[in-house]
Amino acid sequence: MRSRYYLTGLLFIILFNSSCKKEETIDDTHIKLYGKTYNIVKIGGKSWTNANFEGAEGVYRDNNNHPEYGKFYTYAEVKALKLPKGWRLPTKKDFVDLTKAIGVTDVNDQIIDVTSLKKLTSSTLWRYIPGNNQSGFNAYPGGYYFDSVPSIDGTIAQFWTAEGLGFRIQENYNNNLKLMFYSDNDDPGIRYNIRFIKD
């Protein structure tokens, strides 16, 4: 009788652990996160996912009419995610290093640099300044959410940093691309896209 309970308990543990497995590294060019496979691109000596995360929690935009936008997450949801060993949410410094790797020479909290920033942005869905995505990062202009209402898409790509900042690439009224950081982690109504990085 005791062995039957032992085997039943062991089977439960195995099934529970396998059903809770939400991530795995496939190889140097792909990673599987929460059931979906993402491409990996090397930029500035680091590995980045080159598509917006759409795993656990989060919300889609416009009934997912643009699957390229992925999902949008609160900072609390971001902090609860479990990642494979070595993978993490990018820091502000990681994003600064990313922009330097594609040719931005002076990275402050706000810069304007159309030529270099186009290397990070997708070639489609931007309203006025389509990118060329030379880096492979492929930033789509999905915008963001504020109090459950999405911003207008087509002009902003915004991502969470590990510190709770928003890293934003934005089209300006004068047809420039602007990069900036926002401090929004204390606002539970803010939702941004997510990318992941590995050193």
Backbone as numpy.savetxt, mean C-alpha at the origin, in Angstrom:
# Nx Ny Nz CAx CAy CAz Cx Cy Cz
-9.69 -43.97 25.09 -10.51 -42.77 25.09 -9.65 -41.51 25.09
-8.59 -41.55 25.92 -7.71 -40.39 26.02 -7.03 -40.12 24.67
-6.64 -41.21 23.96 -5.96 -41.02 22.68 -6.92 -40.42 21.65
-8.23 -40.78 21.75 -9.19 -40.21 20.82 -9.29 -38.70 21.02
-9.37 -38.25 22.30 -9.42 -36.81 22.58 -8.14 -36.12 22.12
-7.02 -36.80 22.32 -5.74 -36.22 21.91 -5.70 -36.02 20.41
-6.13 -37.07 19.64 -6.11 -36.98 18.19 -7.10 -35.93 17.69
-8.27 -35.84 18.32 -9.26 -34.83 17.95 -8.72 -33.43 18.18
-8.08 -33.24 19.33 -7.49 -31.94 19.64 -6.37 -31.58 18.69
-5.55 -32.57 18.34 -4.44 -32.33 17.42 -4.96 -31.96 16.04
-6.00 -32.65 15.58 -6.60 -32.35 14.30 -7.17 -30.93 14.29
-7.82 -30.54 15.38 -8.37 -29.18 15.48 -7.27 -28.13 15.38
-6.16 -28.35 16.06 -5.04 -27.40 16.03 -4.49 -27.27 14.62
-4.32 -28.41 13.92 -3.80 -28.38 12.56 -4.73 -27.61 11.63
-6.04 -27.93 11.71 -7.01 -27.25 10.86 -7.10 -25.77 11.19
-7.06 -25.43 12.47 -7.15 -24.03 12.90 -5.94 -23.25 12.39
-4.77 -23.82 12.54 -3.56 -23.13 12.11 -3.54 -22.93 10.59
-3.98 -23.94 9.86 -3.96 -23.80 8.40 -4.99 -22.79 7.93
-6.14 -22.71 8.62 -7.15 -21.74 8.21 -6.77 -20.33 8.59
-5.89 -20.17 9.58 -5.47 -18.84 10.01 -4.25 -18.34 9.26
-3.67 -19.19 8.42 -2.50 -18.76 7.68 -2.92 -17.74 6.62
-2.44 -16.51 6.73 -2.91 -15.44 5.87 -1.83 -14.89 4.96
-0.62 -15.36 5.06 0.44 -14.80 4.24 1.56 -15.79 4.02
2.26 -15.63 2.93 3.44 -16.44 2.68 4.26 -15.78 1.57
5.56 -15.94 1.64 6.43 -15.45 0.58 6.57 -16.55 -0.45
6.30 -16.24 -1.70 6.39 -17.24 -2.76 7.81 -17.30 -3.31
8.33 -16.17 -3.79 9.69 -16.09 -4.31 10.11 -14.63 -4.31
11.20 -14.30 -5.03 11.71 -12.92 -5.02 10.87 -11.97 -5.86
9.94 -12.50 -6.64 9.14 -11.63 -7.51 7.66 -11.62 -7.15
7.23 -12.48 -6.21 5.83 -12.54 -5.82 5.70 -12.80 -4.33
4.60 -12.31 -3.76 4.28 -12.59 -2.37 2.78 -12.81 -2.26
2.38 -13.77 -1.43 0.97 -14.03 -1.22 0.56 -13.48 0.13
-0.41 -12.59 0.14 -0.89 -11.94 1.36 -2.40 -12.10 1.46
-2.86 -12.74 2.53 -4.29 -12.90 2.77 -5.02 -13.44 1.54
-4.40 -14.43 0.90 -5.05 -15.14 -0.20 -4.84 -14.56 -1.58
-4.18 -13.42 -1.70 -3.95 -12.81 -3.03 -2.46 -12.67 -3.28
-2.04 -12.91 -4.52 -0.64 -12.80 -4.90 -0.34 -11.41 -5.46
0.76 -10.83 -4.99 1.19 -9.49 -5.43 2.58 -9.58 -6.05
2.79 -8.77 -7.08 4.12 -8.68 -7.68 5.03 -7.85 -6.79
6.32 -8.17 -6.84 7.34 -7.45 -6.09 8.25 -6.73 -7.08
8.57 -5.47 -6.80 9.48 -4.70 -7.63 10.62 -4.18 -6.76
11.83 -4.20 -7.30 13.00 -3.70 -6.57 13.24 -2.25 -6.95
13.28 -1.37 -5.95 13.54 0.05 -6.18 14.49 0.53 -5.08
15.62 1.07 -5.47 16.56 1.59 -4.49 17.08 0.53 -3.54
17.22 -0.69 -4.02 17.77 -1.76 -3.20 16.78 -2.41 -2.25
15.50 -2.01 -2.31 14.47 -2.60 -1.44 13.36 -3.20 -2.28
12.67 -4.18 -1.70 11.55 -4.83 -2.38 10.24 -4.17 -1.96
9.42 -3.82 -2.95 8.11 -3.20 -2.71 7.02 -4.04 -3.38
5.85 -4.10 -2.76 4.69 -4.60 -3.50 4.28 -3.50 -4.46
3.92 -3.86 -5.70 3.62 -2.82 -6.69 2.14 -2.70 -7.00
1.30 -3.17 -6.07 -0.15 -3.01 -6.19 -0.71 -2.71 -4.81
-1.83 -2.01 -4.78 -2.45 -1.67 -3.50 -3.06 -2.91 -2.85
-2.85 -3.03 -1.56 -3.31 -4.20 -0.79 -4.84 -4.25 -0.79
-5.39 -5.47 -0.85 -6.84 -5.64 -0.75 -7.18 -6.93 -0.02
-6.58 -7.09 1.15 -6.82 -8.29 1.94 -7.88 -8.09 2.99
-7.53 -8.40 4.23 -8.49 -8.34 5.33 -8.94 -6.91 5.60
-10.18 -6.79 6.13 -10.74 -5.49 6.50 -10.72 -4.54 5.30
-10.73 -3.25 5.56 -10.68 -2.26 4.49 -11.96 -2.18 3.69
-12.06 -1.15 2.84 -13.23 -0.97 1.98 -12.77 -0.69 0.56
-13.57 -1.19 -0.39 -13.33 -0.85 -1.79 -13.97 0.49 -2.11
-13.53 1.07 -3.21 -14.10 2.33 -3.67 -15.11 2.07 -4.79
-16.27 2.74 -4.74 -17.23 2.72 -5.84 -17.58 1.31 -6.30
-17.90 0.43 -5.35 -18.25 -0.95 -5.69 -17.16 -1.65 -6.48
-15.91 -1.24 -6.23 -14.73 -1.84 -6.86 -14.76 -1.70 -8.38
-15.27 -0.56 -8.87 -15.26 -0.30 -10.31 -13.85 -0.11 -10.85
-12.92 0.24 -9.97 -11.51 0.34 -10.34 -10.72 -0.60 -9.43
-10.60 -1.87 -9.77 -9.87 -2.81 -8.91 -8.41 -2.41 -8.70
-7.87 -1.57 -9.61 -6.49 -1.11 -9.45 -6.29 -0.35 -8.14
-7.35 0.27 -7.65 -7.24 1.08 -6.44 -7.09 0.23 -5.18
-7.41 -1.05 -5.26 -7.32 -1.88 -4.07 -8.32 -1.45 -3.01
-7.96 -1.66 -1.74 -8.82 -1.27 -0.62 -8.21 -0.09 0.13
-9.06 0.54 0.93 -8.66 1.69 1.74 -8.82 1.33 3.21
-7.81 1.69 4.02 -7.73 1.22 5.40 -7.56 2.36 6.40
-8.11 2.16 7.59 -7.81 3.05 8.70 -6.44 2.66 9.26
-5.87 3.56 10.04 -4.56 3.25 10.62 -4.67 2.10 11.61
-5.79 2.01 12.32 -5.99 0.89 13.26 -6.02 -0.44 12.52
-6.67 -0.49 11.37 -6.71 -1.72 10.58 -5.31 -2.07 10.07
-4.55 -1.06 9.68 -3.19 -1.29 9.19 -2.33 -1.94 10.27
-2.41 -1.41 11.48 -1.57 -1.92 12.57 -1.92 -3.35 12.95
-3.13 -3.81 12.64 -3.56 -5.16 13.00 -3.14 -6.21 11.99
-2.60 -5.81 10.84 -2.23 -6.78 9.81 -1.01 -7.59 10.22
-1.00 -8.87 9.83 0.13 -9.77 10.07 0.84 -10.03 8.75
2.15 -9.83 8.73 2.92 -9.97 7.50 3.98 -11.05 7.63
4.44 -11.58 6.49 5.52 -12.57 6.54 6.79 -11.94 7.11
7.68 -12.79 7.59 8.92 -12.34 8.18 9.70 -11.46 7.19
10.16 -10.31 7.68 10.94 -9.40 6.86 10.11 -8.33 6.18
8.81 -8.56 6.00 7.94 -7.59 5.36 7.33 -6.66 6.40
7.10 -5.41 6.01 6.59 -4.42 6.95 5.93 -3.28 6.20
5.28 -2.40 6.97 4.74 -1.17 6.41 5.88 -0.18 6.23
5.96 0.54 5.11 7.07 1.47 4.91 7.03 2.65 5.90
8.19 3.09 6.31 8.30 4.29 7.14 8.36 5.52 6.25
8.32 6.69 6.88 8.51 7.93 6.12 9.86 7.90 5.40
10.89 7.44 6.09 12.22 7.37 5.49 12.23 6.45 4.26
11.48 5.34 4.33 11.41 4.44 3.18 10.84 5.16 1.96
9.80 5.96 2.18 9.20 6.69 1.06 10.15 7.79 0.57
10.86 8.43 1.48 11.86 9.42 1.08 12.94 8.74 0.24
13.43 7.58 0.70 14.44 6.84 -0.07 13.90 6.41 -1.43
12.62 6.05 -1.47 11.98 5.66 -2.73 12.03 6.81 -3.72
11.67 8.01 -3.27 11.67 9.16 -4.17 13.08 9.54 -4.60
14.04 9.40 -3.70 15.43 9.68 -4.07 15.92 8.68 -5.12
15.47 7.43 -5.00 15.90 6.38 -5.94 15.42 6.65 -7.36
14.31 7.42 -7.50 13.80 7.69 -8.84 14.21 9.09 -9.32
15.10 9.77 -8.55 15.69 11.00 -9.06 15.33 12.28 -8.36
14.49 12.23 -7.32 14.18 13.45 -6.57 15.39 13.77 -5.70
15.93 14.96 -5.84 17.18 15.28 -5.15 16.99 15.95 -3.81
15.88 16.67 -3.62 15.66 17.39 -2.36 14.30 17.02 -1.82
14.25 16.08 -0.86 12.97 15.60 -0.34 12.70 16.24 1.01
11.75 17.16 1.03 11.26 17.72 2.30 9.86 17.18 2.52
9.08 17.82 3.38 7.71 17.36 3.59 6.82 17.71 2.40
7.33 18.53 1.48 6.55 18.88 0.30 7.50 19.27 -0.83
7.36 18.62 -1.98 8.17 18.97 -3.14 7.31 18.93 -4.39
7.77 19.60 -5.44 7.12 19.54 -6.74 8.17 19.09 -7.75
7.90 17.99 -8.42 8.87 17.43 -9.37 8.14 16.50 -10.33
7.66 17.06 -11.43 6.85 16.29 -12.37 7.66 15.17 -13.01
8.82 15.49 -13.49 9.61 14.52 -14.26 9.93 13.27 -13.45
10.40 13.46 -12.22 10.78 12.30 -11.40 9.56 11.56 -10.88
8.55 12.28 -10.39 7.40 11.62 -9.77 6.58 10.82 -10.77
6.64 11.17 -12.05 5.94 10.38 -13.07 6.48 8.95 -13.14
7.71 8.75 -12.66 8.28 7.41 -12.64 7.59 6.51 -11.63
6.90 7.10 -10.64 6.19 6.33 -9.62 4.73 6.08 -9.98
4.16 6.91 -10.86 2.72 6.88 -11.07 2.32 6.05 -12.30
1.11 5.52 -12.24 0.58 4.67 -13.31 0.36 5.49 -14.58
0.30 4.80 -15.69 0.10 5.47 -16.99 -1.37 5.71 -17.29
-2.25 5.22 -16.42 -3.69 5.40 -16.63 -4.36 5.94 -15.38
-5.57 6.49 -15.58 -6.51 6.95 -14.55 -6.17 8.31 -13.93
-4.96 8.83 -14.13 -4.67 10.20 -13.69 -5.38 11.17 -14.64
-5.92 12.26 -14.08 -6.73 13.16 -14.89 -5.94 13.98 -15.89
-4.81 14.54 -15.44 -4.10 15.49 -16.29 -2.66 15.09 -16.60
-2.03 14.36 -15.71 -0.61 14.03 -15.88 -0.42 12.52 -15.74
-0.62 11.77 -16.82 -0.37 10.32 -16.72 1.10 10.05 -16.46
1.36 9.06 -15.64 2.74 8.71 -15.34 3.33 7.80 -16.41
4.59 7.43 -16.21 5.21 6.47 -17.12 5.62 5.19 -16.38
5.50 5.21 -15.04 5.75 4.04 -14.20 7.11 3.39 -14.49
8.12 4.17 -14.77 9.44 3.61 -15.05 10.02 2.82 -13.88
9.61 3.18 -12.67 10.11 2.48 -11.48 9.43 1.14 -11.25
8.21 0.97 -11.77 7.42 -0.22 -11.51 6.54 -0.11 -10.27
6.59 1.03 -9.56 5.81 1.20 -8.33 4.31 1.26 -8.64
3.94 1.92 -9.74 2.58 1.88 -10.25 1.54 2.48 -9.30
1.74 3.73 -8.91 0.80 4.40 -7.99 -0.43 4.89 -8.75
-1.60 4.33 -8.38 -2.86 4.73 -8.99 -3.52 5.83 -8.18
-4.27 6.74 -8.84 -4.87 7.89 -8.15 -6.23 7.57 -7.53
-6.25 6.67 -6.56 -7.51 6.28 -5.94 -8.05 7.27 -4.93
-7.22 8.27 -4.56 -7.66 9.23 -3.56 -7.60 8.66 -2.16
-8.57 9.01 -1.32 -8.61 8.56 0.07 -10.04 8.65 0.56
-10.29 8.15 1.77 -11.60 8.26 2.40 -11.51 9.18 3.61
-12.55 9.96 3.82 -12.68 10.75 5.04 -14.10 10.61 5.56
-14.24 10.05 6.78 -15.56 9.81 7.37 -16.47 9.04 6.43
-15.94 7.94 5.89 -16.68 7.00 5.02 -17.04 7.57 3.66
-16.53 8.75 3.31 -16.81 9.35 2.00 -15.51 9.43 1.21
-15.46 8.83 0.00 -14.22 8.89 -0.78 -14.02 10.26 -1.41
-12.76 10.67 -1.51 -12.43 11.89 -2.24 -12.60 11.62 -3.73
-12.56 12.66 -4.53 -12.60 12.48 -5.98 -11.33 11.75 -6.41
-11.50 10.73 -7.23 -10.32 10.01 -7.69 -9.74 10.68 -8.93
-8.53 10.26 -9.29 -7.91 10.77 -10.50 -6.81 11.78 -10.27
-6.65 12.27 -9.04 -5.64 13.31 -8.80 -4.71 13.02 -7.62
-5.02 12.00 -6.81 -4.22 11.75 -5.59 -3.98 10.25 -5.42
-2.73 9.89 -5.10 -2.40 8.55 -4.61 -1.86 8.75 -3.19
-2.45 8.06 -2.23 -2.06 8.28 -0.83 -1.90 6.94 -0.11
-0.78 6.83 0.64 -0.42 5.57 1.30 -0.06 5.82 2.76
-0.36 4.84 3.62 0.03 4.91 5.03 1.52 4.65 5.19
2.12 5.35 6.17 3.46 5.01 6.63 3.33 4.32 7.98
4.40 3.68 8.42 4.39 2.97 9.70 4.14 3.92 10.86
4.53 5.19 10.71 4.35 6.17 11.79 2.94 6.75 11.82
2.11 6.37 10.85 0.76 6.93 10.80 0.65 8.19 9.97
1.65 8.45 9.14 1.59 9.58 8.22 1.00 9.13 6.90
0.49 10.08 6.15 0.05 9.80 4.80 1.09 10.29 3.82
1.57 9.41 2.93 2.48 9.78 1.85 1.62 10.03 0.62
1.64 11.26 0.11 0.74 11.64 -0.98 1.49 12.13 -2.21
1.04 11.62 -3.38 1.43 12.18 -4.66 0.16 12.80 -5.24
0.23 14.09 -5.61 -0.98 14.81 -6.01 -0.74 15.67 -7.24
-1.73 15.67 -8.14 -1.72 16.61 -9.24 -2.10 17.99 -8.72
-1.37 19.02 -9.13 -1.66 20.39 -8.75 -2.51 21.07 -9.81
-3.11 22.18 -9.42 -3.94 22.96 -10.34 -3.13 23.46 -11.54
-1.81 23.65 -11.36 -0.97 24.17 -12.44 -0.24 23.05 -13.19
-0.87 21.86 -13.19 -0.33 20.70 -13.91 1.06 20.29 -13.46
1.27 20.35 -12.16 2.48 19.82 -11.55 2.13 18.62 -10.69
3.09 17.77 -10.43 2.93 16.69 -9.46 3.62 17.10 -8.18
2.90 16.98 -7.07 3.43 17.39 -5.78 3.48 16.19 -4.85
4.53 16.12 -4.06 4.69 15.07 -3.05 4.63 15.72 -1.67
3.93 15.09 -0.73 3.86 15.63 0.63 3.54 14.53 1.62
3.74 14.83 2.91 3.38 13.92 4.00 2.32 14.59 4.87
1.34 13.80 5.32 0.28 14.28 6.20 0.31 13.50 7.50
-0.08 14.14 8.58 -0.20 13.45 9.88 -1.67 13.24 10.19
-2.13 12.00 10.00 -3.57 11.71 10.13 -3.89 10.50 11.01
-2.89 9.92 11.67 -3.15 8.66 12.36 -4.08 8.80 13.55
-4.33 10.04 14.01 -5.22 10.22 15.15 -6.67 10.42 14.72
-6.94 10.31 13.42 -8.30 10.49 12.90 -8.84 9.15 12.42
-9.77 8.55 13.15 -10.27 7.21 12.77 -11.11 7.22 11.50
-11.44 8.40 10.98 -12.24 8.47 9.77 -11.44 8.50 8.50
-10.10 8.51 8.60 -9.23 8.58 7.43 -8.87 7.17 6.96
-8.97 6.95 5.66 -8.58 5.67 5.05 -7.67 5.92 3.85
-6.52 5.23 3.82 -5.58 5.32 2.71 -5.30 3.93 2.16
-4.62 3.89 1.03 -4.11 2.64 0.48 -2.87 2.19 1.24
-2.45 0.93 0.96 -1.29 0.36 1.65 -0.37 -0.31 0.63
0.95 -0.14 0.84 1.98 -0.92 0.17 2.88 -1.51 1.26
3.64 -2.54 0.91 4.55 -3.17 1.86 5.96 -3.19 1.30
6.93 -3.32 2.21 8.33 -3.23 1.83 9.15 -4.26 2.58
10.25 -4.67 1.95 11.19 -5.58 2.59 12.61 -5.10 2.28
13.47 -5.05 3.30 14.85 -4.59 3.10 15.67 -5.61 2.31
